[in-house]
Amino acid sequence: MKIFIDDGSTNIKLQWNEDGEIKRAISPNSFKREWAVAFGGQDTFNYTLNGENYSYDPISPNAIVTTNIAWQYSDVNVVAVHHALLQTGLTPQDIDIVVTLPLAEFYNRDNQPNQDNIRRKQASLLRPVSLNGGETFRIRNVQVMPESIPAGYEVVKELDDLDSLLIVDLGGTTLDISHVMARMRGISRIYGNSSLGVSLMTEEVREALALARTRGSSYLADEIIIHRNDEAFLRKRVNDTSRLGMVTDALRDSQQRLVNRVLEAISSFEGYSHVMVIGGGAELIAGAVRQHCGVHEDRFWQSDNPQFDLVNGMYAIG
C-alpha cells in the first residue's frame, strides 16, 4: 500500500486508496518528551525513538515546538507521521509513503532538487518507531515531493498554453510560492521562506494567552486562531476574560502582519493568469491575496478544505 502524506508542521494530512475508495485523514501535531498516563479505556499513544520517549498530548504547554524547519528531519516528525498513520484505522503493515519538503529545502540555490536534503528526509522517515503496548507501521520506501506545486495539478492541466498558475502555500512554518506553467510543462519560478508561516500568529497569540492566565500548547493557540471570530469560543477558552481584548488585539494585529509579509513576497511575481491559495493558513490570507493579485473571480481558487489541497495533488500525480 502507498500512502500520500503532507507532513506539515501543524497537522499531518494523509490520503490513500482502500479497496477502490479514496480515503483521507488529518492528525494534529502536539507531542511531549515523556509518556502519558493511561487512564480508563482511553487509548494512550506512548512512543520511543532514538532513546527518547514521546506521547501525544494536545493540551500540554510543554509540547514540542514543531514550527521550525528542523522539524522536517526531526525525531518528532517521524513520531508524528507514525501517529497519524495509526489514526487511519488501517492495520499496521508494510507500506510505501510519499511525503513533502518545503520549496526552500527541496530545491537548492540553482532551483535544482537538493539531493542531500531529499536523502536526509528519506533516511529520517525510514527509522522504526516503537509504540508501547502496540504495533506501528513498517515504512519500507520513502518518496519526496516538493510542497505547493502538486496542489495545482488539477488546475494547470486544463489551462491554455499561455496561461499559468501562481500557487501560494501558507503553512504553519513556511511560505511557498510557485509559478507553474500550463499542463505542468515547467516551473517558471519558485520562492520559499522557511521562517514565515502561521507560527507568526501562533507565537503572539500564545504570549497573549499566557498574560490572560491561559498557558497552553501551540495546538490550543491554533484553535484560538481558527475560532478568532467566535466570541463565545474565546470566552470559553480564555481564563481571564478581562484580558480578552488583549487576545483579540493580538489575533488581529498578528494576522495583518502575516498578510503584509505574504503580499510582499507575492509582489515579486509577474505574468501569471490564475492564482491558487492553499495550506493551513489559506483562509487567513485569501481575501487579501485575491485583491492584491487582481485576477478575475473565475481565475482564483481557494478550496473548501485547503489543508488537503497538497495531498490531493500528490495523490493525483502519484
Contacts in CASP RR format, 6 or more apart in sequence:
PFRMAT RR
TARGET T0000
AUTHOR 0000-0000-0000
METHOD contacts of the structure
MODEL  1
MKIFIDDGSTNIKLQWNEDGEIKRAISPNSFKREWAVAFGGQDTFNYTLN
GENYSYDPISPNAIVTTNIAWQYSDVNVVAVHHALLQTGLTPQDIDIVVT
LPLAEFYNRDNQPNQDNIRRKQASLLRPVSLNGGETFRIRNVQVMPESIP
AGYEVVKELDDLDSLLIVDLGGTTLDISHVMARMRGISRIYGNSSLGVSL
MTEEVREALALARTRGSSYLADEIIIHRNDEAFLRKRVNDTSRLGMVTDA
LRDSQQRLVNRVLEAISSFEGYSHVMVIGGGAELIAGAVRQHCGVHEDRF
WQSDNPQFDLVNGMYAIG
1 16 0 8 1.000
1 90 0 8 1.000
1 93 0 8 1.000
1 95 0 8 1.000
1 96 0 8 1.000
2 16 0 8 1.000
2 95 0 8 1.000
2 96 0 8 1.000
2 97 0 8 1.000
2 98 0 8 1.000
2 318 0 8 1.000
3 14 0 8 1.000
3 15 0 8 1.000
3 16 0 8 1.000
3 85 0 8 1.000
3 88 0 8 1.000
3 95 0 8 1.000
3 96 0 8 1.000
3 97 0 8 1.000
3 98 0 8 1.000
4 14 0 8 1.000
4 15 0 8 1.000
4 16 0 8 1.000
4 97 0 8 1.000
4 98 0 8 1.000
4 311 0 8 1.000
4 314 0 8 1.000
4 315 0 8 1.000
4 318 0 8 1.000
5 12 0 8 1.000
5 13 0 8 1.000
5 14 0 8 1.000
5 81 0 8 1.000
5 84 0 8 1.000
5 97 0 8 1.000
5 98 0 8 1.000
5 99 0 8 1.000
5 100 0 8 1.000
5 311 0 8 1.000
6 12 0 8 1.000
6 13 0 8 1.000
6 14 0 8 1.000
6 99 0 8 1.000
6 100 0 8 1.000
6 147 0 8 1.000
6 308 0 8 1.000
6 310 0 8 1.000
6 311 0 8 1.000
6 314 0 8 1.000
7 72 0 8 1.000
7 77 0 8 1.000
7 80 0 8 1.000
7 81 0 8 1.000
7 84 0 8 1.000
7 99 0 8 1.000
7 100 0 8 1.000
8 29 0 8 1.000
8 71 0 8 1.000
8 100 0 8 1.000
8 171 0 8 1.000
8 172 0 8 1.000
8 173 0 8 1.000
9 29 0 8 1.000
9 66 0 8 1.000
9 67 0 8 1.000
9 68 0 8 1.000
9 71 0 8 1.000
9 171 0 8 1.000
9 172 0 8 1.000
9 173 0 8 1.000
9 174 0 8 1.000
9 199 0 8 1.000
10 28 0 8 1.000
10 29 0 8 1.000
10 66 0 8 1.000
10 67 0 8 1.000
10 171 0 8 1.000
10 172 0 8 1.000
10 173 0 8 1.000
10 198 0 8 1.000
10 218 0 8 1.000
10 222 0 8 1.000
10 280 0 8 1.000
11 26 0 8 1.000
11 27 0 8 1.000
11 28 0 8 1.000
11 29 0 8 1.000
11 280 0 8 1.000
11 307 0 8 1.000
12 26 0 8 1.000
12 27 0 8 1.000
12 28 0 8 1.000
12 29 0 8 1.000
12 80 0 8 1.000
12 81 0 8 1.000
12 83 0 8 1.000
12 84 0 8 1.000
13 24 0 8 1.000
13 25 0 8 1.000
13 26 0 8 1.000
13 307 0 8 1.000
13 308 0 8 1.000
13 310 0 8 1.000
13 311 0 8 1.000
14 24 0 8 1.000
14 25 0 8 1.000
14 26 0 8 1.000
14 27 0 8 1.000
14 84 0 8 1.000
14 85 0 8 1.000
14 88 0 8 1.000
14 311 0 8 1.000
15 22 0 8 1.000
15 23 0 8 1.000
15 24 0 8 1.000
15 308 0 8 1.000
15 311 0 8 1.000
15 312 0 8 1.000
15 314 0 8 1.000
15 315 0 8 1.000
16 22 0 8 1.000
16 23 0 8 1.000
16 24 0 8 1.000
16 88 0 8 1.000
16 90 0 8 1.000
16 315 0 8 1.000
17 23 0 8 1.000
18 90 0 8 1.000
22 315 0 8 1.000
23 88 0 8 1.000
24 308 0 8 1.000
24 311 0 8 1.000
25 84 0 8 1.000
25 87 0 8 1.000
25 88 0 8 1.000
26 84 0 8 1.000
26 307 0 8 1.000
26 308 0 8 1.000
27 80 0 8 1.000
27 83 0 8 1.000
27 84 0 8 1.000
27 87 0 8 1.000
28 58 0 8 1.000
28 219 0 8 1.000
28 222 0 8 1.000
29 66 0 8 1.000
29 76 0 8 1.000
29 80 0 8 1.000
29 219 0 8 1.000
30 56 0 8 1.000
30 57 0 8 1.000
30 58 0 8 1.000
30 59 0 8 1.000
30 60 0 8 1.000
30 63 0 8 1.000
30 217 0 8 1.000
30 218 0 8 1.000
30 219 0 8 1.000
31 54 0 8 1.000
31 55 0 8 1.000
31 56 0 8 1.000
31 57 0 8 1.000
31 63 0 8 1.000
31 64 0 8 1.000
31 76 0 8 1.000
31 79 0 8 1.000
31 80 0 8 1.000
31 83 0 8 1.000
32 54 0 8 1.000
32 55 0 8 1.000
32 57 0 8 1.000
32 60 0 8 1.000
32 62 0 8 1.000
32 63 0 8 1.000
32 64 0 8 1.000
33 52 0 8 1.000
33 53 0 8 1.000
33 54 0 8 1.000
33 62 0 8 1.000
33 64 0 8 1.000
34 53 0 8 1.000
34 54 0 8 1.000
34 55 0 8 1.000
35 44 0 8 1.000
35 46 0 8 1.000
35 53 0 8 1.000
35 54 0 8 1.000
35 55 0 8 1.000
35 132 0 8 1.000
36 44 0 8 1.000
36 45 0 8 1.000
36 46 0 8 1.000
36 55 0 8 1.000
36 56 0 8 1.000
36 57 0 8 1.000
37 44 0 8 1.000
38 44 0 8 1.000
44 55 0 8 1.000
44 132 0 8 1.000
45 55 0 8 1.000
45 56 0 8 1.000
45 83 0 8 1.000
45 86 0 8 1.000
45 131 0 8 1.000
46 53 0 8 1.000
46 54 0 8 1.000
46 55 0 8 1.000
46 131 0 8 1.000
46 132 0 8 1.000
47 53 0 8 1.000
47 54 0 8 1.000
47 55 0 8 1.000
47 79 0 8 1.000
47 82 0 8 1.000
47 83 0 8 1.000
47 129 0 8 1.000
47 130 0 8 1.000
47 131 0 8 1.000
47 132 0 8 1.000
47 136 0 8 1.000
48 54 0 8 1.000
48 129 0 8 1.000
48 130 0 8 1.000
48 132 0 8 1.000
49 75 0 8 1.000
49 78 0 8 1.000
49 79 0 8 1.000
49 127 0 8 1.000
49 129 0 8 1.000
49 130 0 8 1.000
50 75 0 8 1.000
50 127 0 8 1.000
52 75 0 8 1.000
54 75 0 8 1.000
54 76 0 8 1.000
54 79 0 8 1.000
56 83 0 8 1.000
57 63 0 8 1.000
57 217 0 8 1.000
58 217 0 8 1.000
58 219 0 8 1.000
58 220 0 8 1.000
59 216 0 8 1.000
59 217 0 8 1.000
59 219 0 8 1.000
59 220 0 8 1.000
60 216 0 8 1.000
60 217 0 8 1.000
61 215 0 8 1.000
61 216 0 8 1.000
61 217 0 8 1.000
63 217 0 8 1.000
63 218 0 8 1.000
63 219 0 8 1.000
64 76 0 8 1.000
65 218 0 8 1.000
66 74 0 8 1.000
66 76 0 8 1.000
66 77 0 8 1.000
66 80 0 8 1.000
66 173 0 8 1.000
66 218 0 8 1.000
67 172 0 8 1.000
67 173 0 8 1.000
67 197 0 8 1.000
67 198 0 8 1.000
67 199 0 8 1.000
67 202 0 8 1.000
67 203 0 8 1.000
67 218 0 8 1.000
68 173 0 8 1.000
68 199 0 8 1.000
69 102 0 8 1.000
69 104 0 8 1.000
69 105 0 8 1.000
69 173 0 8 1.000
69 174 0 8 1.000
69 194 0 8 1.000
69 195 0 8 1.000
71 77 0 8 1.000
71 173 0 8 1.000
72 101 0 8 1.000
72 102 0 8 1.000
72 105 0 8 1.000
72 121 0 8 1.000
73 120 0 8 1.000
73 121 0 8 1.000
73 124 0 8 1.000
74 124 0 8 1.000
77 124 0 8 1.000
77 125 0 8 1.000
78 124 0 8 1.000
78 125 0 8 1.000
78 127 0 8 1.000
78 129 0 8 1.000
79 129 0 8 1.000
81 97 0 8 1.000
81 99 0 8 1.000
81 125 0 8 1.000
82 129 0 8 1.000
82 131 0 8 1.000
82 136 0 8 1.000
82 137 0 8 1.000
85 92 0 8 1.000
85 95 0 8 1.000
85 136 0 8 1.000
85 137 0 8 1.000
86 92 0 8 1.000
86 131 0 8 1.000
86 136 0 8 1.000
86 137 0 8 1.000
90 137 0 8 1.000
92 135 0 8 1.000
92 136 0 8 1.000
92 137 0 8 1.000
92 138 0 8 1.000
93 137 0 8 1.000
93 138 0 8 1.000
94 137 0 8 1.000
94 138 0 8 1.000
94 140 0 8 1.000
95 137 0 8 1.000
95 138 0 8 1.000
95 139 0 8 1.000
95 140 0 8 1.000
96 139 0 8 1.000
96 140 0 8 1.000
96 141 0 8 1.000
96 142 0 8 1.000
96 143 0 8 1.000
97 125 0 8 1.000
97 139 0 8 1.000
97 141 0 8 1.000
97 142 0 8 1.000
97 143 0 8 1.000
98 142 0 8 1.000
98 143 0 8 1.000
98 144 0 8 1.000
98 145 0 8 1.000
98 314 0 8 1.000
98 318 0 8 1.000
99 121 0 8 1.000
99 125 0 8 1.000
99 142 0 8 1.000
99 143 0 8 1.000
99 144 0 8 1.000
99 145 0 8 1.000
100 106 0 8 1.000
100 144 0 8 1.000
100 145 0 8 1.000
100 146 0 8 1.000
100 147 0 8 1.000
100 310 0 8 1.000
100 314 0 8 1.000
101 117 0 8 1.000
101 118 0 8 1.000
101 121 0 8 1.000
101 144 0 8 1.000
101 145 0 8 1.000
101 146 0 8 1.000
101 147 0 8 1.000
102 146 0 8 1.000
102 147 0 8 1.000
102 173 0 8 1.000
102 174 0 8 1.000
102 176 0 8 1.000
102 192 0 8 1.000
102 194 0 8 1.000
103 146 0 8 1.000
103 147 0 8 1.000
103 148 0 8 1.000
103 149 0 8 1.000
103 174 0 8 1.000
103 176 0 8 1.000
103 177 0 8 1.000
103 178 0 8 1.000
103 190 0 8 1.000
103 191 0 8 1.000
103 192 0 8 1.000
104 174 0 8 1.000
104 176 0 8 1.000
104 192 0 8 1.000
104 193 0 8 1.000
104 194 0 8 1.000
105 114 0 8 1.000
105 117 0 8 1.000
105 121 0 8 1.000
105 194 0 8 1.000
106 113 0 8 1.000
106 114 0 8 1.000
106 117 0 8 1.000
106 118 0 8 1.000
106 144 0 8 1.000
106 145 0 8 1.000
106 146 0 8 1.000
106 147 0 8 1.000
107 113 0 8 1.000
107 114 0 8 1.000
107 146 0 8 1.000
107 190 0 8 1.000
108 114 0 8 1.000
111 187 0 8 1.000
111 190 0 8 1.000
118 144 0 8 1.000
121 142 0 8 1.000
121 144 0 8 1.000
122 142 0 8 1.000
122 144 0 8 1.000
125 139 0 8 1.000
125 142 0 8 1.000
126 139 0 8 1.000
126 142 0 8 1.000
128 136 0 8 1.000
128 138 0 8 1.000
129 136 0 8 1.000
130 136 0 8 1.000
145 314 0 8 1.000
145 317 0 8 1.000
146 176 0 8 1.000
146 178 0 8 1.000
147 169 0 8 1.000
147 174 0 8 1.000
147 176 0 8 1.000
147 310 0 8 1.000
148 167 0 8 1.000
148 168 0 8 1.000
148 169 0 8 1.000
148 176 0 8 1.000
148 177 0 8 1.000
148 178 0 8 1.000
148 278 0 8 1.000
148 310 0 8 1.000
149 167 0 8 1.000
149 178 0 8 1.000
149 180 0 8 1.000
149 187 0 8 1.000
149 190 0 8 1.000
150 310 0 8 1.000
150 313 0 8 1.000
150 314 0 8 1.000
150 316 0 8 1.000
150 317 0 8 1.000
151 167 0 8 1.000
151 169 0 8 1.000
151 276 0 8 1.000
151 278 0 8 1.000
151 309 0 8 1.000
151 310 0 8 1.000
151 312 0 8 1.000
151 313 0 8 1.000
152 165 0 8 1.000
152 167 0 8 1.000
152 180 0 8 1.000
152 276 0 8 1.000
152 309 0 8 1.000
152 313 0 8 1.000
153 184 0 8 1.000
153 313 0 8 1.000
153 316 0 8 1.000
153 317 0 8 1.000
154 312 0 8 1.000
154 313 0 8 1.000
154 316 0 8 1.000
155 165 0 8 1.000
155 274 0 8 1.000
155 276 0 8 1.000
155 301 0 8 1.000
156 164 0 8 1.000
156 165 0 8 1.000
156 180 0 8 1.000
156 181 0 8 1.000
156 182 0 8 1.000
156 183 0 8 1.000
156 184 0 8 1.000
157 183 0 8 1.000
157 184 0 8 1.000
159 165 0 8 1.000
159 182 0 8 1.000
159 183 0 8 1.000
159 273 0 8 1.000
159 274 0 8 1.000
160 182 0 8 1.000
161 182 0 8 1.000
161 183 0 8 1.000
162 182 0 8 1.000
162 273 0 8 1.000
163 182 0 8 1.000
163 273 0 8 1.000
163 274 0 8 1.000
164 179 0 8 1.000
164 180 0 8 1.000
164 181 0 8 1.000
164 182 0 8 1.000
164 188 0 8 1.000
164 271 0 8 1.000
164 272 0 8 1.000
164 273 0 8 1.000
164 274 0 8 1.000
165 179 0 8 1.000
165 180 0 8 1.000
165 182 0 8 1.000
165 272 0 8 1.000
165 273 0 8 1.000
165 274 0 8 1.000
165 275 0 8 1.000
165 276 0 8 1.000
166 177 0 8 1.000
166 178 0 8 1.000
166 179 0 8 1.000
166 180 0 8 1.000
166 266 0 8 1.000
166 269 0 8 1.000
166 272 0 8 1.000
166 274 0 8 1.000
166 275 0 8 1.000
166 276 0 8 1.000
166 293 0 8 1.000
167 176 0 8 1.000
167 177 0 8 1.000
167 178 0 8 1.000
167 179 0 8 1.000
167 180 0 8 1.000
167 276 0 8 1.000
167 278 0 8 1.000
168 175 0 8 1.000
168 176 0 8 1.000
168 177 0 8 1.000
168 262 0 8 1.000
168 266 0 8 1.000
168 275 0 8 1.000
168 276 0 8 1.000
168 277 0 8 1.000
168 278 0 8 1.000
168 282 0 8 1.000
168 285 0 8 1.000
168 289 0 8 1.000
169 175 0 8 1.000
169 176 0 8 1.000
169 177 0 8 1.000
169 178 0 8 1.000
169 278 0 8 1.000
169 279 0 8 1.000
169 310 0 8 1.000
170 197 0 8 1.000
170 198 0 8 1.000
170 258 0 8 1.000
170 262 0 8 1.000
170 277 0 8 1.000
170 278 0 8 1.000
170 279 0 8 1.000
170 280 0 8 1.000
170 281 0 8 1.000
170 282 0 8 1.000
170 284 0 8 1.000
170 285 0 8 1.000
171 197 0 8 1.000
171 198 0 8 1.000
171 279 0 8 1.000
171 280 0 8 1.000
171 281 0 8 1.000
172 197 0 8 1.000
172 198 0 8 1.000
172 199 0 8 1.000
172 202 0 8 1.000
172 280 0 8 1.000
172 281 0 8 1.000
173 194 0 8 1.000
173 195 0 8 1.000
173 197 0 8 1.000
173 199 0 8 1.000
174 192 0 8 1.000
174 193 0 8 1.000
174 194 0 8 1.000
174 195 0 8 1.000
174 196 0 8 1.000
174 197 0 8 1.000
175 191 0 8 1.000
175 192 0 8 1.000
175 193 0 8 1.000
175 196 0 8 1.000
175 197 0 8 1.000
175 261 0 8 1.000
175 262 0 8 1.000
175 265 0 8 1.000
176 190 0 8 1.000
176 191 0 8 1.000
176 192 0 8 1.000
176 193 0 8 1.000
177 190 0 8 1.000
177 191 0 8 1.000
177 192 0 8 1.000
177 265 0 8 1.000
177 266 0 8 1.000
177 269 0 8 1.000
178 187 0 8 1.000
178 189 0 8 1.000
178 190 0 8 1.000
178 191 0 8 1.000
179 187 0 8 1.000
179 188 0 8 1.000
179 189 0 8 1.000
179 190 0 8 1.000
179 269 0 8 1.000
179 271 0 8 1.000
179 272 0 8 1.000
180 186 0 8 1.000
180 187 0 8 1.000
180 188 0 8 1.000
181 187 0 8 1.000
181 188 0 8 1.000
189 269 0 8 1.000
191 265 0 8 1.000
191 268 0 8 1.000
191 269 0 8 1.000
193 265 0 8 1.000
196 258 0 8 1.000
196 261 0 8 1.000
196 262 0 8 1.000
196 265 0 8 1.000
197 258 0 8 1.000
197 281 0 8 1.000
198 222 0 8 1.000
198 225 0 8 1.000
198 258 0 8 1.000
198 280 0 8 1.000
198 281 0 8 1.000
198 284 0 8 1.000
199 218 0 8 1.000
200 254 0 8 1.000
200 257 0 8 1.000
200 258 0 8 1.000
200 261 0 8 1.000
201 225 0 8 1.000
201 251 0 8 1.000
201 254 0 8 1.000
201 255 0 8 1.000
201 258 0 8 1.000
201 284 0 8 1.000
202 218 0 8 1.000
202 221 0 8 1.000
202 222 0 8 1.000
202 225 0 8 1.000
203 221 0 8 1.000
204 250 0 8 1.000
204 253 0 8 1.000
204 254 0 8 1.000
205 221 0 8 1.000
205 224 0 8 1.000
205 225 0 8 1.000
205 247 0 8 1.000
205 250 0 8 1.000
205 251 0 8 1.000
205 254 0 8 1.000
206 216 0 8 1.000
206 218 0 8 1.000
206 221 0 8 1.000
207 250 0 8 1.000
208 243 0 8 1.000
208 246 0 8 1.000
208 247 0 8 1.000
208 249 0 8 1.000
208 250 0 8 1.000
208 251 0 8 1.000
209 215 0 8 1.000
209 216 0 8 1.000
209 220 0 8 1.000
209 221 0 8 1.000
209 224 0 8 1.000
209 238 0 8 1.000
209 247 0 8 1.000
210 216 0 8 1.000
211 243 0 8 1.000
211 246 0 8 1.000
212 238 0 8 1.000
212 239 0 8 1.000
212 240 0 8 1.000
212 241 0 8 1.000
212 243 0 8 1.000
212 244 0 8 1.000
212 246 0 8 1.000
212 247 0 8 1.000
213 239 0 8 1.000
213 240 0 8 1.000
213 243 0 8 1.000
214 220 0 8 1.000
214 237 0 8 1.000
214 238 0 8 1.000
214 239 0 8 1.000
214 240 0 8 1.000
220 237 0 8 1.000
223 237 0 8 1.000
224 234 0 8 1.000
224 237 0 8 1.000
224 238 0 8 1.000
224 247 0 8 1.000
224 251 0 8 1.000
225 251 0 8 1.000
225 284 0 8 1.000
227 233 0 8 1.000
227 234 0 8 1.000
228 234 0 8 1.000
228 248 0 8 1.000
228 251 0 8 1.000
228 255 0 8 1.000
234 244 0 8 1.000
234 247 0 8 1.000
234 248 0 8 1.000
235 241 0 8 1.000
235 244 0 8 1.000
238 244 0 8 1.000
238 247 0 8 1.000
255 284 0 8 1.000
258 284 0 8 1.000
258 285 0 8 1.000
259 284 0 8 1.000
259 285 0 8 1.000
259 288 0 8 1.000
262 285 0 8 1.000
262 288 0 8 1.000
262 289 0 8 1.000
263 288 0 8 1.000
263 289 0 8 1.000
263 292 0 8 1.000
266 289 0 8 1.000
266 292 0 8 1.000
266 293 0 8 1.000
267 292 0 8 1.000
272 293 0 8 1.000
272 295 0 8 1.000
273 295 0 8 1.000
273 299 0 8 1.000
274 295 0 8 1.000
274 299 0 8 1.000
274 300 0 8 1.000
274 301 0 8 1.000
275 289 0 8 1.000
275 290 0 8 1.000
275 293 0 8 1.000
275 295 0 8 1.000
275 299 0 8 1.000
275 300 0 8 1.000
275 301 0 8 1.000
276 300 0 8 1.000
276 301 0 8 1.000
276 302 0 8 1.000
276 309 0 8 1.000
277 285 0 8 1.000
277 286 0 8 1.000
277 289 0 8 1.000
277 290 0 8 1.000
277 300 0 8 1.000
277 301 0 8 1.000
277 302 0 8 1.000
277 306 0 8 1.000
278 302 0 8 1.000
278 303 0 8 1.000
278 306 0 8 1.000
278 309 0 8 1.000
278 310 0 8 1.000
279 306 0 8 1.000
279 307 0 8 1.000
279 309 0 8 1.000
279 310 0 8 1.000
280 306 0 8 1.000
280 307 0 8 1.000
281 306 0 8 1.000
282 302 0 8 1.000
282 306 0 8 1.000
282 307 0 8 1.000
283 302 0 8 1.000
283 306 0 8 1.000
286 302 0 8 1.000
290 300 0 8 1.000
290 302 0 8 1.000
293 300 0 8 1.000
303 309 0 8 1.000
END
